[in-house]
Amino acid sequence: MVFYAAVSLMLTAPPVPAYVAIQEEVLVEAVQQHTKRNVEHVVKASVKAGQEYNISPVWLLAVFGVESGYKPKAIGDAGKAYGLGQIHYPYIRGKTSPCRSIRNSRTHICKRKDLLEPYLNARVAAWIFNKYRKRWPGHEAVIYNCGIRCCIKKKRGRCVKHAAFTRTTLKYNKRHRALWRYINGRETSAKRDRLQGISVL
């Protein structure tokens, strides 16, 4: 019974979480539990991009941790994936691509090296998640991770069913939960400290 409940939850995965305001200092401390790097600029980029595209900065940070280890200059997939979110260059050529608005141009002029800049990369990742969330709610993490390779059923040349999860998306969710555990623990302890400071007559 528990097995079937777990499978049904995976098949109806919730959309990527919406933006929630969290102090940057708390986010930095939460991320520092997973890396020794200076991540202040990564956190600032995630908060700003998440606010713009209504994506939780905690989710973006979880993805960046899994994809690049919070390294803005990371290049993977044999030189095809760039930056924090390991963005593939061809995926950002759409008419609504953040590259256009950042460069104030009608044409797409983002170069591959531009994706190594933390804020632009975070913004592009948030834009991709937001776009997929509208079209395939509950599957955006899988599609972000492996694109058309995760299609398990096609109809008339279009994908009508995607995989419920991948090994990497399970890591996204695990890191996301770990970050939230730290944040909630920090808020709980701060609340407890405030209560202890109140004198009851």
C-alpha positions, 0 to 999 in steps of 0.5 A, a space after each residue: 500500500 505504501 509503495 503504491 502511494 509513493 509511486 502515485 506521488 512521484 507520478 503526480 509530482 508538484 510543480 517547482 515551488 514558487 518564490 518565497 522571501 528568505 533572508 540572504 544571510 540565512 540562505 548563505 549559511 544554509 548553502 555553506 553546509 554543503 560547500 566551502 566556497 564563497 556563495 554570497 554572489 550565487 545566493 544574491 543571483 538566485 534570490 533576484 532571479 527567483 523573484 523575477 520569475 516566481 521560482 523559490 531561490 531555495 530550489 534554484 540553489 538546490 539545483 545549482 548545488 547538484 549541477 555545478 557545486 555552486 561554481 559559476 565558471 563550471 563547464 560540463 557535458 563535454 563543453 556543452 553545459 555552462 555555469 551554475 545551472 549547466 545551461 545548454 546554449 541552444 535552449 536560450 534562443 527563444 523570443 522571450 529569452 532573458 538574454 534579449 532583455 539583458 542585452 537590450 537587443 531585438 536579436 539574440 546576442 548572448 554568447 556562451 561565455 555570458 552564461 558563466 556570469 552568475 546572475 545571467 545564468 541564474 536568471 536563465 535557469 529560473 526562466 527555463 523552470 518558469 516556462 516548463 512549469 506553465 507547459 508541463 506542471 510537475 515535470 519541469 525538473 525532469 525536462 530541465 535535467 534531460 529534455 527530450 530524452 525523458 519523453 516516454 510517450 509520444 503522440 503525433 511527434 509531440 511528447 505527451 508523457 515524461 518520466 516521473 523522475 531521474 537520478 538527478 532530480 531526486 538529488 535536486 529534491 534531496 538537496 532542496 529538503 536539506 536546505 529547508 531543514 536548515 532554514 526551518 531549524 534556524 527560524 525555530 531556534 531564533 523564535 525560541 531565543 526570542 521567547 526565552 528573552 521575554 520575561 513573564 510577570 
